[in-house]
Amino acid sequence: MLNNFEFNAYIYILLKIIVVVGALSWGLLAIDKKYNIVEMVGSLLPTEYSESFQKTIYIIFMLSAVYIMLQRKTFLPFLDVSIAPLNRFLKESKQKDFELEVVVIAKGSQKVLYWASNKEPEKNKNGSNNKEIDDRMKAYGNYENSGISIVDKDGRAKLYIKCPRKYYDMYNKILPQHLHYRTITNGKLDEVKIINVSC
């Protein structure tokens, strides 16, 4: 019996195979029209079904491509589910002088790994910050604003962070204050989730 993680992975792989076959078919068609794989297979069917078969196959190619295009993991694979034996090695930890306590529901998981951008710099005497809003790489530094939480018997985990700063994303847009987290279950890290916070 496949679990949800395995089922989603197999569906995604299957659809990627369909899109690759479709791309190869179109590539061969561009080389020479006699290499139309879909038409060749369709010609094996009775004449009245051949055209419907071809249309159906092309629609399947299109729907598979649309599904893959709409998946976050297609363009941001590092945010997707991954496997690592972190559950055995990571101990509970939190910020000493935390300013925010965020509760997340993580039923079925054992631990939650979380992180946020570093705290805003102290203000100068004139009231302005020592630094302007950072870009995304500078905002996180060495990921000091992070921790690991144990999921309690009610399926809840408490995340403790310092107030994160806003920062520019890759499109030069200012992102609001937020934190990231991943649940850990038997060595599987779920996809990265984001919670907006204010402080």
C-alpha positions in Angstrom: 0.0 0.0 0.0 1.5 3.3 -1.1 1.5 6.2 1.3 0.7 9.7 0.2 4.3 10.7 -0.3 5.0 7.7 -2.5 1.8 8.0 -4.5 2.4 11.7 -5.3 6.0 10.9 -6.3 4.9 8.2 -8.7 2.2 10.3 -10.2 4.7 13.2 -10.8 7.3 10.8 -12.3 4.6 9.2 -14.6 3.5 12.7 -15.9 7.1 13.7 -16.5 7.5 10.5 -18.6 4.4 11.4 -20.6 5.7 14.9 -21.2 9.1 13.6 -22.3 7.4 11.1 -24.7 5.4 14.0 -26.1 8.5 16.2 -26.6 10.3 13.3 -28.4 7.2 12.8 -30.6 7.2 16.5 -31.6 10.9 16.5 -32.1 10.7 13.5 -34.5 7.8 15.1 -36.3 10.0 18.2 -36.9 12.7 16.0 -38.4 10.3 14.2 -40.7 6.5 14.0 -40.8 6.7 10.2 -41.3 8.1 9.8 -37.8 4.8 10.9 -36.1 4.7 8.3 -33.3 1.1 9.1 -32.2 -0.1 8.9 -35.8 1.8 5.6 -36.3 0.2 4.0 -33.2 -3.2 5.4 -34.2 -2.9 3.8 -37.6 -3.0 0.4 -35.9 -6.5 1.1 -34.8 -9.6 1.0 -36.9 -10.0 4.1 -39.0 -13.0 5.4 -37.1 -11.0 5.4 -33.8 -7.7 6.7 -35.1 -8.4 10.4 -35.1 -10.1 10.3 -31.6 -7.1 8.3 -30.3 -4.6 10.9 -31.6 -6.6 13.8 -30.1 -6.8 12.0 -26.7 -3.1 11.4 -26.6 -2.3 15.0 -27.5 -4.7 16.2 -24.7 -3.0 13.9 -22.2 0.4 15.4 -23.2 -1.1 18.9 -22.7 -2.7 18.1 -19.3 0.4 16.5 -18.0 2.5 19.5 -19.0 0.0 21.9 -17.4 0.0 19.8 -14.1 3.8 19.8 -14.0 4.0 23.5 -14.8 1.7 24.4 -11.9 3.7 22.4 -9.3 6.0 24.5 -7.1 8.5 21.7 -7.0 9.1 22.0 -10.8 10.7 25.4 -10.4 11.7 25.3 -6.8 12.8 21.6 -6.2 14.7 22.5 -3.0 11.3 23.3 -1.3 9.9 19.8 -2.0 9.8 16.7 0.1 13.2 15.1 0.7 14.7 12.1 2.6 17.4 12.5 5.3 17.9 10.6 8.6 17.5 13.9 10.6 15.0 12.5 13.0 17.7 10.5 14.8 20.3 13.2 15.0 18.5 16.5 15.6 17.9 17.5 19.2 15.3 20.0 20.4 16.6 23.5 20.3 15.3 27.1 20.3 16.3 30.7 20.4 17.4 31.8 23.9 15.9 35.3 23.7 13.0 34.4 21.4 10.3 37.1 20.7 7.7 35.0 18.9 6.0 31.7 19.7 4.2 30.1 16.8 2.2 26.9 17.1 1.8 24.6 14.1 -0.2 21.4 13.7 2.1 18.5 12.7 0.1 15.4 13.4 1.9 12.2 12.5 5.3 13.9 12.6 8.0 13.6 15.3 9.9 16.9 14.9 9.7 20.2 13.2 12.7 22.0 11.8 12.2 25.8 11.4 14.1 28.9 10.4 13.5 32.6 9.7 15.5 35.6 8.5 17.7 37.2 11.2 16.4 40.0 13.4 16.4 43.6 12.2 19.6 45.5 13.2 19.3 48.0 16.1 18.4 51.6 15.1 20.9 54.4 14.9 20.5 57.6 17.0 18.7 59.3 14.1 16.1 56.5 14.2 17.1 54.7 11.0 18.3 51.1 10.8 22.0 50.4 10.5 21.3 48.5 7.3 18.7 48.8 4.6 16.4 45.8 3.9 18.8 43.0 2.9 18.6 40.7 -0.1 17.5 37.1 0.6 21.0 35.7 1.0 22.1 38.3 3.5 18.8 38.2 5.5 19.4 34.7 6.7 23.1 34.9 7.5 24.2 31.6 8.9 20.6 30.7 9.9 21.1 31.7 13.5 17.3 32.3 13.8 16.3 28.7 13.7 15.4 25.7 15.9 13.9 22.2 16.2 10.7 21.4 18.0 9.3 18.1 19.3 5.7 17.4 18.3 3.6 16.8 21.4 0.9 14.1 21.8 -1.7 16.4 20.5 0.2 16.9 17.2 1.3 20.4 18.0 4.8 22.0 17.8 5.9 25.3 19.2 8.4 27.3 17.2 10.4 30.0 18.9 12.1 32.7 16.9 13.3 36.3 17.1 11.4 38.8 15.1 12.5 38.2 11.4 13.3 41.0 9.0 11.7 41.8 5.7 13.9 41.3 2.6 14.0 41.5 -1.1 13.3 38.3 -3.1 14.9 37.5 -6.5 12.4 39.7 -8.3 13.3 42.7 -6.2 10.0 42.5 -4.3 9.9 43.0 -0.5 8.7 39.9 1.3 6.8 40.3 4.6 8.1 38.9 7.8 7.7 35.1 7.8 9.2 31.8 8.9 9.8 28.5 7.2 9.3 25.0 8.6 9.5 21.3 7.6 8.0 18.4 9.5 10.2 15.4 10.0 8.7 11.9 10.0 10.8 8.7 10.1 13.6 10.4 8.1 11.2 12.1 5.6 11.2 15.9 5.5 7.9 17.3 4.2 7.8 20.2 1.8 8.8 23.6 3.1 5.8 25.5 4.5 5.7 29.3 5.1 3.9 31.3 7.8 3.6 35.1 7.7 4.2 36.7 11.1 4.1 40.2 12.5 6.0 41.7 15.4 
